[in-house]
């Protein structure tokens, strides 16, 4: 049998171990507490900040579980946010993913057919359980029994005095009928919910018989923090009351802080949304926040830089204070990570700054020396304060504001085969590069030629040599970077939660 391809090969954030840990823990907890008849489902939150790669993690982890024989259902809550009732979308996704699972792993055609029939029956019978009482006792339905509209009955029942003439038209018998219909609808729905849960649990058990699937079935609910607050609450409530049955684990991928804020938007800012969420989640697993070079690699993997500066490209200007690793992109990622650390950028800011740097580099001629370290710094500075950015270049200030964290650098370079080394800092290297933006090209080149093999000219050489003639004036190409970065700063990432 041909071995399945490794779906973690692009795991730039090192998430495989997190998935392995959660798999072992979930199976153990299910076997201990949630596998017995009458047990509830297990629901937990997979918590991580925006941009931390939650969706990537969920997609890869679900494949791990599937390979182990556990049915894994992926429900994108945000993609279904247009639906009035989230449970309708959920049931549609359940059918969409379970049928192929059975077709692929089913033991016999007769069992496959029987499973599909059971699934179709479950969905058809879900109506009374899914539709809320307020919809059942709708204006048209009640009018059939009472002869008047629902709002008129409610007005009369509440003792409203705003319209005595209207209220007097509603008889006591109509009010009694309204209450009778409403209470029966409520009772019928409670019965329907119990029946639905029993049938869903029976379907999950039959899934094992039909396919040798292993329990639990794991349902991933992704992007919940991006949904409308009312939709998110309805989905959580539905999972708790309607889908709560033995054999099912719900893994809700979300940002707890953001979800809590959404809940307060519905119930008020004084509402204890964290306590409210504890009703649904047995526990929360905090996905470690990515940082440093691994996260930079993750961002770079889908960027303009990964195509424009692929490995093997002739790139000048990569900061040489480390012995270069194999691969241009690794070097660029290191420089981005170094700037992110020095400027103390959160994950959202890093993604935004990379977008701006991509846009700026699009206007920079290919094949020319690119001071990536300086480019990322300019994008970060412009992102943090347009006022300071504009002041520096309007006044042609050769100094730069102190870095929030000035990191030390150990710069190494070779002269005639001999390694030279000097201890410096990121602040100093950036200021050396920044100074030549305002320099006269001829003077800068003369200075570089005089001591080209000494620090910092050894770093500046490619940028000083790279000039062009605009009209009769010779200009350094690096001098165009601030303008390109300033323009790119008006681009914002509209995706508030792609992870």
ABEGO torsion letter per residue (X at the ends): XBBBBBAAAABAAGAAAAAAAAAAAAAAAAAAAAABBGBBBBBBBBBBBBGAGAAAAAAAAAAAAAAAGBBBBBBBAAAAAABABAAAAAAAAAAAAAAAAAAAABABAAAAAAAAAAAAAAAAAAAAAABBAAAABBAAAAAAAAGBBAAAAAAAAAGBAABAAAAAABBAAAAAAAAAAAAAAAAAAAAAAAAAAAAAAAAAAAAAAAAGBBOBBBBBBBGAAABBAAAAAAAAAAAAAAABBBGBBBBBBBBAAAAAAAAAAAAEAABBAAAAAAAABABBBBBBBBBEAAAAAAAAAABAAAAABBBGBBBBGBBAABBBBBEAAAAAAAAAAAAAAAAGBBAAAAAAAAAAAAAAAAABBBGBBBBAAAAAAAAAAAAABAAAAAAAAAAGBABBBBBABBBBBBBBBBBGGBBBBBBBBAAAAAAAAAAAAABBAAAAAAAAAABAABOAAAAAAAAAABBBBBEABBBBAAAAAAAAAAAAAABBBABAABX
